[in-house]
Amino acid sequence: MKILVTSIFLAFFNSSIADSKTNPSNEQCNDLFKNQKIINAKDYIYMITAAQNDVYDNRLYSYVSKSGSVAKNGPFGKWLYDEIDKITKAYRPENFSQVRNARNIDVNWQHYKNLEDAVCRVNYKSGVLRDVIIATSVIGGRGMSWTGHASKWESFPYIETGRKVIKSPSPKGLSHYKKYITAGGVIIVGGRKVPKKAFYAAYDAVMYMTSEWPGVRDMLKKNEARISLFYGNTSVLPEYRNEKEPGGFSMGLTDTSMTANASWLCYSGNWDIGGNTVIHELVHSLNHIVFETTNETYFYERIYDLALSAIERGIYGDFEQHLQDGEEQDIAHLLGEYWANAVEGYIMDRGPRFKSSHFSRQWIKENDPGVYELIRRYFPKKEWTYCPGVENHM
């Protein structure tokens, strides 16, 4: 049965990243939407908003703690795309110039056309679900208060650099970024203060983590995955001026990038003994970009049971997160970080000086074999030396 599930996943994965050399023609898109019923523009926008809310309130695979905190889990990207695909094929708003949505954000006709075009491209295998999700959020308004929303920033071009840092081809508004490298489908950028050694440490981690996962590099590239390296906190980055996250955060489907504190990486001259924010946040980002859009139920059906078991057995949970002011850590937060913490320790494979639990492959295999097998389903089995030389500085 495990082989069958894997085959289904790979078949869906490969079909989801298929890419034709040209976009679909107007005739193809017109044929796709030929059965649309024209409705009031406000009703159409309300329908899009309601679909967003219904999907993100779906708790099929999520966990709700006694305090009411929710550890979200599930293929929200695929669920939302399925709903939007049905809506756009069935309905079309009457022509309008501008309508205000329920979140007091003005929506114009071009926003609607962007959504319809994105759906058409996915149907003809020349686009990705992320484009549909971004266009949907612009119309429905969900997440648009976020300064890092992908619709607010031009994308970086993807240049194959090999293991070489080059001058960043930064788009308008992103001149902060002076250095650039690409690794395994991921763009990595940083400001003048971020040393090249930090870029190479990030490059090596990304290349290793994506080295045995079929198709994942292509999918990351098509979804414009980007890592923004910084020093201090995220407020130094132009996309996140109002955020003061010290370590970094992941890239969701509507985000322009994930972020990582370069001083928390481990490399020669910066022998950081502890967690690695590039590795950790890339695990979360892969969940959003890959699992959410490929409907990876094999993962969703297992991960929280494994996490609850680890907590109940007392082998996981002895750490603190950076939470919002006034927010207390509870079991929902622990569940939400379990997978990223376990994979982070598996990748680094260094020992208890780096993490309080799940700090090496052998420890994970002996103490948490279920998650060990789940990690090896997606991440490399071959050995890798994380931060060579750090053992002499511990």
C-alpha positions as CSV (number, residue, x, y, z in Angstrom):
1,M,0.0,0.0,0.0
2,K,2.9,2.4,0.8
3,I,4.2,1.9,-2.8
4,L,0.8,2.7,-4.2
5,V,0.5,5.9,-2.2
6,T,3.9,7.0,-3.3
7,S,3.0,6.3,-6.9
8,I,-0.1,8.4,-6.6
9,F,1.8,11.2,-5.0
10,L,4.5,11.3,-7.7
11,A,1.9,11.1,-10.5
12,F,0.0,14.1,-9.0
13,F,3.2,15.9,-8.3
14,N,4.6,15.5,-11.8
15,S,1.3,16.6,-13.4
16,S,1.1,19.6,-11.1
17,I,4.4,21.0,-12.3
18,A,4.0,20.2,-16.0
19,D,4.9,23.2,-18.0
20,S,4.1,23.9,-21.6
21,K,6.4,26.3,-23.5
22,T,3.5,28.7,-24.3
23,N,0.5,30.0,-22.4
24,P,-2.9,28.8,-23.5
25,S,-4.5,30.8,-26.4
26,N,-7.5,33.0,-26.0
27,E,-9.6,30.4,-27.8
28,Q,-8.6,27.7,-25.3
29,C,-9.5,30.0,-22.3
30,N,-12.7,31.0,-23.9
31,D,-13.6,27.3,-24.4
32,L,-12.7,26.6,-20.8
33,F,-15.1,29.3,-19.5
34,K,-17.8,28.9,-22.1
35,N,-20.5,27.8,-19.6
36,Q,-20.1,30.8,-17.3
37,K,-23.2,32.5,-16.0
38,I,-22.9,36.3,-15.7
39,I,-23.8,37.5,-12.1
40,N,-23.6,40.7,-10.1
41,A,-20.0,41.7,-9.5
42,K,-20.5,42.1,-5.7
43,D,-22.0,38.7,-5.5
44,Y,-19.1,37.2,-7.4
45,I,-16.6,38.8,-5.1
46,Y,-18.6,37.6,-2.1
47,M,-18.5,34.1,-3.5
48,I,-14.7,34.2,-3.8
49,T,-14.4,35.6,-0.2
50,A,-16.7,32.9,1.2
51,A,-14.7,30.2,-0.6
52,Q,-11.5,31.5,1.0
53,N,-13.1,31.6,4.5
54,D,-14.6,28.1,4.2
55,V,-11.3,26.6,3.1
56,Y,-9.1,28.1,5.7
57,D,-11.7,27.2,8.4
58,N,-11.5,23.6,7.3
59,R,-10.0,21.7,10.3
60,L,-10.0,18.2,8.8
61,Y,-6.3,17.6,9.6
62,S,-5.8,20.5,12.1
63,Y,-5.6,20.3,15.9
64,V,-7.5,22.6,18.3
65,S,-6.1,22.8,21.8
66,K,-8.1,23.3,25.0
67,S,-7.2,26.9,24.9
68,G,-8.7,27.3,21.5
69,S,-5.4,27.7,19.6
70,V,-5.3,25.9,16.3
71,A,-2.3,24.1,14.7
72,K,-3.3,24.3,11.1
73,N,-2.6,21.4,8.9
74,G,-3.9,20.4,5.5
75,P,-3.7,21.0,1.7
76,F,-5.3,24.4,1.9
77,G,-3.8,25.4,-1.4
78,K,-5.3,22.5,-3.3
79,W,-8.7,22.9,-1.5
80,L,-8.9,26.5,-2.4
81,Y,-7.8,26.0,-6.0
82,D,-10.5,23.3,-6.4
83,E,-13.2,25.7,-5.2
84,I,-11.9,28.6,-7.3
85,D,-11.6,26.4,-10.3
86,K,-15.3,25.5,-10.0
87,I,-16.4,29.1,-9.4
88,T,-14.5,30.6,-12.3
89,K,-15.9,28.0,-14.7
90,A,-19.4,28.4,-13.5
91,Y,-19.7,32.2,-13.0
92,R,-18.4,35.5,-14.4
93,P,-19.0,38.9,-12.9
94,E,-20.8,41.5,-15.0
95,N,-18.3,44.2,-16.3
96,F,-17.2,46.5,-13.6
97,S,-14.6,49.1,-13.1
98,Q,-14.1,48.9,-9.3
99,V,-15.9,47.2,-6.4
100,R,-15.0,47.2,-2.7
101,N,-14.9,43.8,-1.0
102,A,-15.8,42.8,2.5
103,R,-12.4,43.8,3.8
104,N,-12.7,47.4,2.4
105,I,-10.2,46.7,-0.4
106,D,-11.0,47.9,-3.9
107,V,-11.1,45.2,-6.6
108,N,-11.0,46.1,-10.3
109,W,-11.6,44.3,-13.5
110,Q,-7.9,43.5,-14.1
111,H,-7.9,41.7,-10.7
112,Y,-10.7,39.5,-12.0
113,K,-8.9,38.9,-15.3
114,N,-5.7,37.9,-13.5
115,L,-7.6,35.3,-11.6
116,E,-9.3,33.9,-14.7
117,D,-6.1,33.8,-16.6
118,A,-4.3,32.0,-13.7
119,V,-7.0,29.4,-13.6
120,C,-6.8,28.9,-17.4
121,R,-3.0,28.5,-17.2
122,V,-3.2,25.8,-14.5
123,N,-5.9,23.9,-16.5
124,Y,-3.6,23.9,-19.5
125,K,-0.5,22.9,-17.5
126,S,1.4,26.2,-18.0
127,G,0.8,27.7,-14.6
128,V,0.9,26.9,-10.9
129,L,-1.7,26.8,-8.2
130,R,0.2,29.6,-6.3
131,D,-0.8,32.1,-9.0
132,V,-4.4,31.2,-8.5
133,I,-4.1,31.5,-4.7
134,I,-2.4,34.9,-5.0
135,A,-5.0,36.3,-7.4
136,T,-7.8,34.9,-5.2
137,S,-6.4,36.7,-2.1
138,V,-6.3,40.0,-4.0
139,I,-10.0,39.7,-4.8
140,G,-11.1,38.3,-1.5
141,G,-8.8,40.5,0.5
142,R,-7.5,37.8,2.8
143,G,-3.9,38.4,3.8
144,M,-3.7,41.7,1.8
145,S,-2.7,43.7,5.0
146,W,0.6,41.7,5.0
147,T,3.4,43.8,3.6
148,G,5.1,40.6,2.3
149,H,2.2,39.6,0.1
150,A,3.5,38.4,-3.3
151,S,1.2,40.7,-5.2
152,K,3.0,43.8,-3.8
153,W,6.5,42.9,-5.1
154,E,8.0,42.1,-8.4
155,S,9.6,38.7,-8.7
156,F,13.4,38.2,-9.0
157,P,14.5,36.6,-12.2
158,Y,15.9,33.1,-11.8
159,I,19.6,32.8,-12.8
160,E,21.5,29.6,-12.6
161,T,24.6,30.6,-10.6
162,G,26.1,27.4,-9.4
163,R,27.9,27.8,-6.1
164,K,28.8,31.4,-6.8
165,V,27.4,34.6,-5.3
166,I,26.7,37.3,-7.9
167,K,25.3,40.8,-7.9
168,S,21.6,40.7,-7.3
169,P,19.3,41.6,-10.2
170,S,17.0,43.3,-7.7
171,P,13.6,44.5,-9.0
172,K,12.1,47.9,-8.2
173,G,11.8,48.5,-4.5
174,L,14.2,45.7,-3.5
175,S,17.5,47.4,-4.0
176,H,18.4,46.4,-0.4
177,Y,19.4,43.1,-1.8
178,K,22.9,43.2,-3.2
179,K,23.9,39.6,-3.3
180,Y,22.2,36.6,-5.1
181,I,22.7,32.9,-5.5
182,T,20.4,30.1,-6.6
183,A,20.2,26.6,-5.2
184,G,17.9,23.7,-6.1
185,G,15.2,26.0,-7.6
186,V,15.4,28.5,-4.7
187,I,16.6,32.1,-5.0
188,I,18.7,33.3,-2.1
189,V,19.3,37.0,-1.6
190,G,20.7,39.3,1.1
191,G,21.9,42.7,1.8
192,R,25.4,44.1,1.8
193,K,26.1,43.1,5.4
194,V,25.4,39.4,4.8
195,P,28.7,37.7,4.1
196,K,29.2,35.3,1.2
197,K,30.0,32.4,3.6
198,A,26.4,32.7,4.9
199,F,25.1,32.4,1.3
200,Y,27.2,29.3,0.8
201,A,25.9,27.8,4.0
202,A,22.4,28.4,2.9
203,Y,23.2,27.1,-0.6
204,D,24.6,23.8,0.7
205,A,21.7,23.2,2.9
206,V,19.1,23.8,0.2
207,M,21.0,21.7,-2.3
208,Y,21.2,18.8,0.1
209,M,17.6,19.0,1.3
210,T,16.3,18.9,-2.3
211,S,18.8,16.3,-3.6
212,E,16.6,13.1,-3.4
213,W,13.1,14.5,-3.7
214,P,11.7,13.9,-7.3
215,G,10.6,17.0,-9.0
216,V,10.8,19.3,-5.9
217,R,13.5,21.6,-7.4
218,D,11.4,22.3,-10.4
219,M,8.3,23.0,-8.3
220,L,10.2,25.4,-6.1
221,K,11.5,27.3,-9.1
222,K,8.1,27.5,-10.7
223,N,6.6,28.8,-7.4
224,E,9.4,31.5,-7.2
225,A,10.7,30.2,-3.9
226,R,13.0,32.8,-2.3
227,I,15.1,33.0,0.9
228,S,15.8,36.5,2.2
229,L,18.8,36.5,4.5
230,F,19.2,39.3,7.1
231,Y,21.0,40.4,10.2
232,G,19.3,41.7,13.3
233,N,15.6,41.1,12.6
234,T,13.3,41.0,9.7
235,S,12.4,44.7,9.9
236,V,15.6,45.5,8.0
237,L,14.1,43.9,4.9
238,P,12.0,46.1,2.6
239,E,9.1,43.6,2.4
240,Y,8.8,43.3,6.2
241,R,9.4,46.7,7.7
242,N,6.8,46.2,10.4
243,E,8.0,42.8,11.4
244,K,10.6,42.2,14.1
245,E,11.0,38.4,13.9
246,P,14.6,37.6,15.1
247,G,15.0,34.2,13.5
248,G,12.9,34.1,10.4
249,F,9.7,32.7,9.0
250,S,8.5,30.5,6.2
251,M,7.1,31.3,2.8
252,G,3.4,30.6,2.4
253,L,1.7,30.4,-0.9
254,T,0.9,34.1,-1.0
255,D,4.2,35.3,0.5
256,T,7.0,36.9,-1.6
257,S,9.8,35.0,0.3
258,M,10.8,33.2,3.4
259,T,13.4,34.8,5.7
260,A,16.4,33.6,7.7
261,N,18.8,35.3,10.1
262,A,22.2,34.8,8.6
263,S,23.9,35.0,12.0
264,W,22.0,31.9,13.1
265,L,23.6,29.8,10.3
266,C,26.7,27.8,11.0
267,Y,29.9,28.3,8.9
268,S,33.6,29.0,9.3
269,G,34.0,32.2,11.4
270,N,30.4,31.9,12.6
271,W,30.4,28.6,14.5
272,D,26.7,28.9,15.6
273,I,25.8,25.9,17.8
274,G,22.0,25.6,17.7
275,G,19.2,25.5,15.3
276,N,19.5,26.5,11.7
277,T,16.8,28.9,10.5
278,V,17.3,28.2,6.8
279,I,16.8,24.5,7.3
280,H,13.9,24.9,9.7
281,E,11.9,27.5,7.7
282,L,12.6,25.7,4.4
283,V,10.8,22.6,5.9
284,H,7.8,24.8,6.6
285,S,8.0,26.4,3.2
286,L,8.1,23.0,1.5
287,N,4.9,22.1,3.4
288,H,3.2,25.2,2.0
289,I,4.6,25.1,-1.6
290,V,4.6,21.4,-2.1
291,F,2.3,19.5,0.3
292,E,-0.5,22.2,0.2
293,T,-0.7,22.1,-3.6
294,T,-0.2,18.4,-4.2
295,N,-2.7,17.2,-1.6
296,E,-0.2,15.1,0.2
297,T,-2.6,13.3,2.5
298,Y,-0.1,10.6,3.5
299,F,1.7,13.3,5.5
300,Y,-1.4,15.1,6.8
301,E,-2.9,11.9,8.1
302,R,0.1,11.0,10.2
303,I,2.1,14.0,11.4
304,Y,0.0,15.2,14.3
305,D,-0.5,11.7,15.7
306,L,3.2,11.3,15.7
307,A,3.6,14.7,17.4
308,L,1.1,14.0,20.1
309,S,2.7,10.7,20.8
310,A,6.1,12.4,21.2
311,I,4.7,15.0,23.5
312,E,2.9,12.3,25.6
313,R,6.1,10.3,25.9
314,G,8.1,13.3,27.0
315,I,10.6,13.3,24.2
316,Y,9.5,16.5,22.6
317,G,8.4,20.0,23.7
318,D,11.3,21.3,25.8
319,F,11.9,24.6,23.8
320,E,10.5,28.1,23.5
321,Q,9.2,29.8,20.4
322,H,9.2,33.4,19.4
323,L,5.5,34.2,19.8
324,Q,3.4,37.4,19.5
325,D,3.2,39.6,22.6
326,G,0.7,38.2,25.0
327,E,0.6,34.8,23.3
328,E,1.4,31.8,25.4
329,Q,2.9,28.6,24.1
330,D,0.6,25.6,24.3
331,I,0.2,22.2,22.7
332,A,-1.0,23.7,19.4
333,H,2.3,25.6,19.0
334,L,4.3,22.5,19.8
335,L,2.4,20.4,17.2
336,G,2.9,23.1,14.6
337,E,6.7,23.0,15.0
338,Y,7.2,19.3,15.5
339,W,7.8,18.4,11.9
340,A,10.2,21.2,11.2
341,N,12.2,20.6,14.4
342,A,12.4,16.9,13.7
343,V,13.6,17.4,10.1
344,E,16.0,20.1,11.2
345,G,17.7,17.7,13.6
346,Y,17.8,14.9,11.1
347,I,19.5,17.2,8.5
348,M,22.0,18.6,10.9
349,D,22.6,15.3,12.6
350,R,25.0,16.9,15.2
351,G,23.9,16.1,18.7
352,P,22.3,17.5,21.9
353,R,24.4,20.7,21.9
354,F,22.4,21.8,18.8
355,K,18.8,20.7,19.9
356,S,17.0,19.6,23.0
357,S,15.4,16.6,21.2
358,H,15.5,15.0,17.7
359,F,19.1,16.1,17.4
360,S,20.5,13.2,15.4
361,R,19.4,10.6,13.0
362,Q,20.2,7.8,15.4
363,W,18.3,9.4,18.2
364,I,15.3,9.9,16.0
365,K,15.4,6.4,14.7
366,E,15.6,4.9,18.2
367,N,13.2,7.2,20.0
368,D,10.7,8.4,17.3
369,P,10.8,5.8,14.5
370,G,7.5,6.8,13.0
371,V,8.7,10.3,12.2
372,Y,12.1,8.9,11.1
373,E,10.5,6.9,8.4
374,L,8.3,9.9,7.4
375,I,11.3,12.2,7.1
376,R,13.1,9.7,4.9
377,R,10.1,9.5,2.6
378,Y,10.9,13.1,1.5
379,F,14.4,14.0,2.6
380,P,17.8,12.5,1.7
381,K,18.9,9.2,3.1
382,K,22.6,9.7,2.2
383,E,24.9,11.1,4.8
384,W,25.9,14.8,4.8
385,T,28.3,16.7,7.1
386,Y,26.6,19.8,8.4
387,C,28.9,22.7,9.1
388,P,32.2,21.0,8.7
389,G,34.7,22.0,11.5
390,V,32.1,23.0,14.0
391,E,33.0,20.0,16.2
392,N,36.3,21.8,17.0
393,H,34.4,24.8,18.4
394,M,31.9,23.1,20.7
